[in-house]
Amino acid sequence: MKTANVAEKSKNHIRWSQVKEEITYFNKVEKRSIECAAYLAPKLIEKRRQLGLTQGYISEKTGILQPALSRIERGEVIPEIGTIQLIADVLGLKLDLVENNESK
């Protein structure tokens, strides 16, 4: 997992939307990774809450430490795609590629 310098600016919670807005200093690949995480993380959080699951439960099932899950949810850490997939699997979600009509 990559730590976002953006999140380090504040000791308080940071929103994924803030992370997305402040990523101009990353290269193109890093920026797309962060945008992807900033898009997916809130969806994972919402699904976890809908299912009534705790971070502790997700930690137990994925092997990702609960404090790391907390940092991901607060936008302090940018998760790797494999980490996102592990969490999605526990939540019964699947990462998939869909056609992007906006880029045409």
Secondary structure as UniProt FT lines:
FT   STRAND          2..3
FT   HELIX           5..8
FT   HELIX           16..21
FT   TURN            24..25
FT   HELIX           28..50
FT   TURN            51..52
FT   HELIX           55..62
FT   HELIX           66..73
FT   TURN            74..75
FT   STRAND          77..78
FT   HELIX           81..90
FT   TURN            91..92
FT   HELIX           101..103
//
